[in-house]
Amino acid sequence: MAPGRLLQSGQPRLATFRANQDMALNMARNILINNNIISASELTPECVYLDRRRLLLGGTALALTTATATAAAAAPAQAPMKAALNARYSSTEQPTAYADITGYNNFYEFGTGKDDPRRNAHTLRPRPWSVTISGEVEVPGTLTLEDILAPHALEERVYRMRCVERWSMVIPWVGFPLADFIKRFRPTSKAKYVAFRTLHDPKQMPGQRAGWLEWPYVEGLRIDEAMHPLTLLAVGLYGRLLPNQNGAPLRLVVPWKYGFKGIKSIVAIHFTERRPPTSWNVAAASEYGFYANVNPAVDHPRWSQASERRIGASLFDATRPTLPFNGYAADVASLYSGMDLRRWF
Ligand code: MTE
């Protein structure tokens, strides 16, 4: 048989073998990632990972004034991002790699797998966008994203993020204090709570056709939590415009609470006298409280919250103790003085 023919007839079998091998590896990879056994970065070939990391760390250094060339390329021309680092509120820990922050997500509107949001969130159209402010405020209304951003100087803040599922990251957000935004609407004395709502549009968010949560996703804070200087409205990360999978164009970040309080792609903010419903509390009240303050002393009914796994850290030092209020106790513990945190979890 001519070598050419052998090659021709052998090629499809080789291709099938490789495809099967890829599929098996991918399945194994997804099982490891989805069960929180290992992170995406740990399974990325080292050379690719290191090269990406080198680029990204370059990005962090530039992020002190964050209008990087990459950001400009990734962002629409009308939305340059300049943000000065706010060192007072920033962690000095090694930020998690960009690939992990944007590739290992919880955004059930796009699926329940950790890599579903990255793969599926392209259907979300974060511009044009508007947010409705209502309830107990003197100045209600609907604002475009441009109106929202106009008066605020953007800041970079490097925050720890602790998911209730036991994994954690360190994320360089770009945003502005929620308190500064809220003051613009002059809440009345009846505004005891702030309720947030995500976009509800199954065409843009196909996961909303499934019933794993009640839609739209909703969250809430007590007004003093919302006004706390650590509470941020984020519009970017790593000096770049917020990717869809991370909650574009606008999401909440409350670093002393479990990650599920950080509601994404916000379209409505409502001020109210009564405590508002919150998605995970509605789904399973015995597992997810309204407060959701990070607390190593109060376990989730199905697992311990005493430690966490830092995404992207080496397998040997990934597990670390979880700190009360995620390490922000000096700033926020006084908000809860006199409260039984076992009851108000
Ligand atoms: N917001 C909406 N609208 N939908 C979601 O599924 N998931 C929450 C929170 N905000 C979620 C959401 C959870 S459980 C976590 S841990 C964080 O987003 C994850 O944010 P990240 O994917 O940017 O890390």
Residues whose N, C-alpha, C, O or C-beta is under 5 A from the ligand:
A	BS01	MTE	I101 Y104 N105 N106 F107 Y108 E109 C163 T198 Y217 Q245 N246 G259 F260 G262 I263 K264
